[in-house]
């Protein structure tokens, strides 16, 4: 049975999608069967993987709607990119909140849906929208682990506090086995003093053990995404590739 990770933060622009997609692709090249689930209607993870959301006729919304009717999952909805399996998003993903709200088991639909798939994968990585809605709630209930990307600026600390509170509520009421695996710092600039200040604040509040290696600012991340490739394949010697590899290795270490 595969392990499921959710990447979530209530604040946008934290590097959540960049991390989720690149870590999933790194796990593939480490020899693991990986599935990336794009739950964000903006479909950035889908775009990162080189697919055009506007051309995707059947994405995560259609797949989950069909599952609710037939209790089965059409495997053809899964796209593939160089070994990585992707459950994509399209413009209809925005309807998922409304669809879930009408159900009695509204918090656990994604968990039941993914149980039909997880036997085929070692790891499932879920990218979520920056919100506190049913979509994110479903992702947390469906997951074994939560990873929170934190952009190293002071505005991010507010969103982080809200995300932590949301996690504790889910953990105590709906998903007692959900574990906060850690916080992943995202540097906005190697020279910005605020980055060190926020990082020190995170160390003081959460402790060193909860922090992952920092993903440093690197233009190669943007270039790689424009080519529909993970950073470690596009620019294997870049600092972003080095940082992402360390983060992926640390995730594996924390599972043991």
C-alpha positions in Angstrom: 0.0 0.0 0.0 1.5 3.3 -1.1 2.3 6.3 1.1 0.5 9.5 0.3 1.9 13.0 0.8 0.0 16.3 0.6 1.8 19.6 -0.1 -0.3 22.4 1.3 -0.2 26.0 2.3 -3.0 28.5 2.6 -0.9 31.2 1.0 -0.2 31.2 -2.7 3.2 31.6 -4.2 5.0 29.4 -1.7 6.6 27.0 -4.2 4.1 24.3 -3.3 3.6 23.1 -6.9 7.3 23.3 -7.8 8.1 21.1 -4.8 5.3 18.6 -5.3 6.0 18.1 -9.0 9.8 18.0 -8.8 9.9 15.7 -5.7 7.4 13.3 -7.4 9.7 13.2 -10.5 12.8 12.7 -8.4 11.2 9.7 -6.7 10.6 8.2 -10.1 14.3 8.4 -10.9 15.0 6.9 -7.5 13.1 3.8 -8.7 9.7 4.4 -7.1 6.3 4.2 -8.8 5.0 7.7 -8.3 1.6 9.4 -8.9 1.1 13.1 -8.9 -2.4 14.3 -8.2 -3.2 17.9 -9.2 -6.2 19.2 -7.1 -5.7 22.8 -8.0 -8.0 24.4 -10.6 -5.1 26.6 -11.7 -3.5 23.3 -12.9 0.1 24.5 -12.4 1.3 21.0 -11.6 -0.3 19.7 -14.8 1.4 22.5 -16.7 4.7 21.8 -15.0 4.5 18.3 -16.4 4.2 19.6 -19.9 0.5 19.2 -20.5 -2.0 21.9 -21.5 -5.0 21.9 -19.1 -7.3 23.4 -21.7 -6.8 20.2 -23.9 -7.4 17.8 -21.0 -11.0 16.5 -21.5 -10.9 14.2 -18.5 -9.1 15.3 -15.3 -9.4 14.8 -11.6 -12.9 16.2 -11.4 -14.3 14.0 -14.1 -12.5 11.0 -12.7 -13.8 11.5 -9.1 -17.3 12.2 -10.4 -17.3 9.0 -12.4 -16.0 7.1 -9.3 -18.9 8.4 -7.3 -21.4 7.1 -9.8 -19.7 3.8 -10.8 -17.4 3.1 -7.8 -14.6 2.4 -10.3 -11.6 4.5 -11.6 -10.9 4.7 -15.3 -7.1 4.2 -15.6 -7.0 6.1 -18.9 -7.4 9.3 -17.0 -3.8 8.9 -15.8 -1.2 10.7 -18.0 2.5 9.8 -18.0 5.6 11.8 -18.5 9.0 9.9 -18.4 7.9 7.4 -15.8 5.8 9.8 -13.7 2.1 9.1 -13.6 -0.2 12.2 -13.4 -3.8 12.7 -12.5 -4.2 16.1 -14.2 -6.4 19.1 -13.5 -8.4 21.2 -15.9 -10.8 24.1 -15.7 -13.6 21.8 -14.2 -11.6 21.1 -11.1 -13.0 24.4 -9.7 -16.3 22.5 -9.5 -14.9 19.9 -7.1 -15.8 22.0 -3.9 -19.4 22.1 -4.9 -19.5 18.4 -5.8 -18.0 17.4 -2.5 -20.3 19.7 -0.5 -23.4 17.8 -1.5 -22.1 14.4 -0.2 -22.6 12.8 3.2 -19.0 11.5 3.2 -17.7 14.8 1.9 -14.4 14.6 3.8 -13.3 11.2 2.7 -14.1 10.9 -1.0 -10.6 11.4 -2.2 -9.3 8.8 0.3 -11.7 6.2 -1.0 -10.9 7.2 -4.6 -7.2 6.9 -4.2 -7.5 3.5 -2.5 -8.5 2.3 -5.9 -5.2 3.5 -7.3 -2.6 3.2 -4.5 -1.9 -0.5 -5.0 -0.2 0.5 -8.3 2.1 3.1 -6.7 4.7 3.4 -4.0 4.1 7.0 -3.4 1.3 9.5 -4.2 1.9 13.2 -4.1 -1.0 15.7 -3.9 -0.8 19.3 -5.0 -3.5 21.4 -3.4 -5.1 24.9 -3.9 -4.2 27.7 -1.5 -7.4 27.6 0.4 -9.2 26.1 3.5 -11.9 24.3 1.6 -13.2 20.7 1.2 -10.6 20.0 -1.5 -7.7 20.6 0.9 -9.6 18.8 3.7 -10.0 15.7 1.4 -6.3 15.8 0.6 -5.3 15.8 4.2 -7.8 13.0 5.1 -6.4 10.9 2.2 -2.8 11.4 3.2 -0.3 9.8 5.5 1.9 12.9 5.6 1.7 16.6 5.3 4.5 18.8 3.9 4.2 22.6 4.3 6.3 24.7 2.0 7.1 28.1 3.6 8.3 31.0 1.6 10.9 32.9 3.7 9.1 36.2 4.1 7.1 37.4 7.1 3.8 37.4 5.3 4.1 33.6 4.9 4.2 33.1 8.7 0.5 34.1 8.9 -0.5 31.5 6.4 1.7 28.9 8.1 0.0 29.5 11.5 -3.4 29.0 9.8 -2.2 25.8 8.1 -0.8 24.4 11.3 -4.1 25.1 13.1 -6.1 23.4 10.3 -3.7 20.4 10.4 -4.3 20.0 14.2 -8.1 20.1 13.7 -8.0 17.5 11.0 -5.6 15.4 12.9 -7.7 15.3 16.1 -11.1 14.9 14.5 -10.9 13.1 11.1 -7.5 11.7 10.5 -5.5 10.7 13.6 -2.8 9.0 11.6 -1.9 12.1 9.6 1.6 13.2 10.4 3.2 16.6 9.8 6.4 15.4 8.2 7.9 18.9 8.2 8.3 22.4 6.8 10.2 23.1 3.6 11.7 26.6 3.5 11.7 28.4 0.1 14.3 31.1 -0.1 13.3 34.3 -2.0 16.9 35.6 -2.2 20.3 34.4 -1.1 21.1 38.0 0.0 17.9 39.0 1.7 18.3 39.4 5.4 14.6 38.6 5.9 15.2 35.0 4.7 17.6 34.4 7.6 15.3 36.2 10.0 12.3 34.1 9.1 14.3 30.9 9.0 15.5 31.6 12.6 12.0 32.3 13.6 10.9 28.9 12.2 13.8 27.1 14.1 12.8 28.8 17.3 9.1 28.0 17.0 9.2 24.5 15.5 12.7 23.2 16.2 15.4 22.1 13.8 14.1 18.6 13.4 10.9 19.7 11.7 12.7 21.8 9.1 13.8 20.4 5.7 16.8 21.6 3.7 16.0 25.0 2.1 15.2 25.3 -1.6 17.2 28.2 -2.8 16.1 30.7 -5.4 17.2 29.5 -8.8 16.1 30.7 -12.3 16.5 27.1 -13.5 13.3 26.2 -11.7 11.3 28.6 -14.0 13.2 27.5 -17.1 12.6 23.8 -16.4 8.9 24.3 -15.9 8.6 26.2 -19.2 10.1 23.1 -20.9 7.7 20.7 -19.0 10.6 19.1 -17.2 11.7 18.6 -13.6 14.7 20.6 -12.6 17.0 17.6 -12.0 16.6 16.5 -15.7 16.7 20.0 -17.2 19.7 21.3 -15.1 21.1 18.5 -13.1 24.1 20.5 -11.8 22.0 23.5 -10.7 21.6 24.5 -7.0 17.9 23.9 -7.3 18.5 20.3 -8.4 20.9 19.8 -5.5 18.4 21.2 -3.0 15.5 19.2 -4.3 17.5 16.0 -4.2 18.4 16.7 -0.6 14.8 17.3 0.2 13.7 14.1 -1.5 16.4 12.1 0.4 15.3 13.7 3.7 11.7 12.7 3.0 12.8 9.1 2.6 15.0 9.3 5.7 12.0 10.5 7.8 9.9 7.6 6.7 12.3 5.1 8.3 
